[in-house]
Amino acid sequence: MNFRELQRRLVAHLRTLVRSGDATERGLARLTGVSQPHMHNVLKGKRLLSLEMADQIVAQLHLDLLDFIEPGELLEWQRRR
C-alpha cells in the first residue's frame, strides 16, 4: 500500500458517490473547497489531488484512511509484523 493507491481509492470513492447520485461534482467541490473544474478533472482522471486537497476531502466527508483499506490487507500487514 502506498499514497498513490490511497489517492486512487479516494478518487474511486468520490466517483461512486457521484455515480450513485449521493453527491454531485459541484456539491463535492463546494463541500471540500476544491474548484469545480479541478474536481471534474480529478474525477475524469486528468488531474491529481494534492495531499492537502486529499486531506481536506477526507476530513470534510468524515472519512478515515482506514476506510480505504480492505480487511485482508490489514490481516496481511499484521502477519508481516
N, C-alpha and C positions, 0 to 999 in steps of 0.2 A: 504494500500500500504506500502510495506517495501523494504529495499535494496535488499533482495533476489529476490523479484518479479521483481524489475527493472533490476537486473542482468539477470534473466531468459528471460525477454523480449529483452534485448540487444543480448543475445546469439541467440534467435529465429530470430531476425532481421539479424544477421550475417549468420545464416543457410539459410535464404531466399535469401540473396544476392548470396550465393554460388550455391544454387539450381537453381536459375533463370539464372545463367551464368553471372551476373553482377560483380562477383568477384570470385577469387579462394582462396583456403586456403593459398596457398603460397603468393598470392598478398596481402591478408589481413595481413598475418604475417609480410611481408616486410613493408607495409604501417604503421603498428601500432607498430612495434618494438618487437612484441611477436614472440618467436621462432615458426617455422612451426610445429614441433611435438606438442608443447603445444597448438597451435591454433587448430590442428587436434583433440586433446583430449578434448578441450573445446567444440568444435562443436559436438563431439560424446557424450558429457555429462559425460566424465570420469574425468574431472578436472574442477575446478572453476577458474574464473578470480579473481585476487586480485583487490582491489579497485583501486589501482594505474594503473593496466592494463586496467581496465574498463574505467577509466577516460581518459587514453591515446587513447583508441579506439574511444570513443565518440568524443574527440577533433579532431583526425585525420580524422574521417568520417564526420566532421562538423555536428554532431548531437547535440541535446539538450535533457535533461532528459524529458522535456515535450513531446518530440516525442514518448515516450513510455507510455504516459498516455492517456487513452481514454476520449473523451469529457464527457461521462456520469459520469466518475469518478471525473472529475473536478466539475461537477454540484453537485454531492453528497457531495464533500468536502465543497463547498460553502454553501450548505444547513445546514451542521453541524456547521458552524461557527456562 
